[in-house]
Amino acid sequence: MSYAQRPTFAEIDLDAFTRNVSAVVAVLPAGSHLIAVLKADAYGHGAVPLARICESVGVEMIAVALLEEADELRGAGVAVPTLILDPLTEEQTEIALRSGFILGISGPEGLEIVDRIVKRIGLGAHVHLELDSGMGRLGLIDDDLEAAAAILGSNQAIAVDALFSHYACASVHGDPLTGRQTLKFREMCARLAELGVRAPLAHLANSAAVMQGLVSPGDWVRSGLALFGGEALESGSSALEPVMTLRSTIARLKEVEPGSSIGYGSTFVTRCRSRIATVPIGYADGYSRLMSNRGEALVRGCRAPVAGRVSMDLVTLDVTGIPGVAVGDEVVVLGGQGQDRISAEEIAEKMGTIPYEVFCMINSRVPRLYQAKDGSMISGSRVSTRAGETT
Ligand SMILES: *Cc1c(COP(=O)(O)O)cnc(C)c1O
């Protein structure tokens, strides 16, 4: 690594991401297309580099949650049509429309805002209209359909490019709500058609629904987690490849007597003569304090348990059983080393959460390095090197 930056970083395998995109596209039925969901900085993987890959392999659309996220991609020169999923304020809506972003409209209020702005500024709007088929969060409910149809009927400048909905339980194989949501969505689409609202596209499936094969031919899908190699199905073992490896190194190594206390709160006391490695990653980087005395990291291809509490900037590992450990040794906190691998799912299980949150927690203190095709490393767009240049 040629950068004078901290030895704790997330390595992003761009080729694995590319293969995952192909793998997801390959399981889609005829006429279906992928909307790559790159919200939350591509689930912590870095939205700009991954959006560029999406662009280069012909992904038709990118979805993000926020206007700010769409702006970041646009600012970086990404030209793929971009859908903003979450509700925007009136001010933000105007900016989004002037920027030509596609708006996810999740209620009559959002539609009224678009109606007002379109009339005021004289620009057309492209929207994807969300229907609440059972998630209970965003989207029009039955009682909203007539009001929405009335607005759309009176304003030809608002183009409804798609109707969409979101599954609540697709990660659980065979959950009955999923089938009910599909039916409810079709019913609501039919009702809207009676009211004069038709859209050329529909999309319902997230990664889990794609992996379950729940996509109707011609429907588009919104997939995020699967593209990063995350396991979308609770029972699943998909063939997708993890994209992120979170690495650090041993900064301090000591051999301590039995009965030595390690870390805050003295929650770990050595039972025998032990070797304790201190690694510069902590909860301020997104390595959760819930991993205290619970997590494991890979050192020389072996599992080293977290000894004591994870602190803000550091974690201590018990490397007693691992031969030859030395200061400077690579530590893999998330990802593979040797024959072993620590998955986001494993960490999530220990934390009592889901892999999505594990990825999103790894924050901007952790540089992202992108492995290019020739094997060299490229620093992420948000990361400045010591010299001050941003790549
Ligand atoms: C985040 C999100 C997705 C992507 O979900 P994955 O499980 O990561 O595939 C799809 N649709 C909506 C509305 C979302 O908010």
The ligand as an SDF file (V2000), in Angstrom:
LIG
                    3D

 15 15  0  0  0  0  0  0  0  0999 V2000
  -33.0210   -0.7320    0.5320 C   0  0  0  0  0  0  0  0  0  0  0  0
  -34.1510   -1.0190   -0.3520 C   0  0  0  0  0  0  0  0  0  0  0  0
  -34.0530   -2.0390   -1.3100 C   0  0  0  0  0  0  0  0  0  0  0  0
  -32.8810   -2.9750   -1.4160 C   0  0  0  0  0  0  0  0  0  0  0  0
  -33.0520   -4.0340   -0.5040 O   0  0  0  0  0  0  0  0  0  0  0  0
  -32.0020   -5.2530   -0.4720 P   0  0  0  0  0  0  0  0  0  0  0  0
  -32.5970   -6.1580    0.5330 O   0  0  0  0  0  0  0  0  0  0  0  0
  -30.7060   -4.6700   -0.0480 O   0  0  0  0  0  0  0  0  0  0  0  0
  -31.9460   -5.8270   -1.8280 O   0  0  0  0  0  0  0  0  0  0  0  0
  -35.1120   -2.1830   -2.1900 C   0  0  0  0  0  0  0  0  0  0  0  0
  -36.1910   -1.3940   -2.1250 N   0  0  0  0  0  0  0  0  0  0  0  0
  -36.3320   -0.4230   -1.2040 C   0  0  0  0  0  0  0  0  0  0  0  0
  -37.5680    0.4100   -1.1800 C   0  0  0  0  0  0  0  0  0  0  0  0
  -35.3240   -0.2120   -0.2820 C   0  0  0  0  0  0  0  0  0  0  0  0
  -35.4660    0.7450    0.6420 O   0  0  0  0  0  0  0  0  0  0  0  0
  1  2  1  0
  2  3  1  0
  2 14  2  0
  3  4  1  0
  3 10  2  0
  4  5  1  0
  5  6  1  0
  6  7  2  0
  6  8  1  0
  6  9  1  0
 10 11  1  0
 11 12  2  0
 12 13  1  0
 12 14  1  0
 14 15  1  0
M  END
$$$$
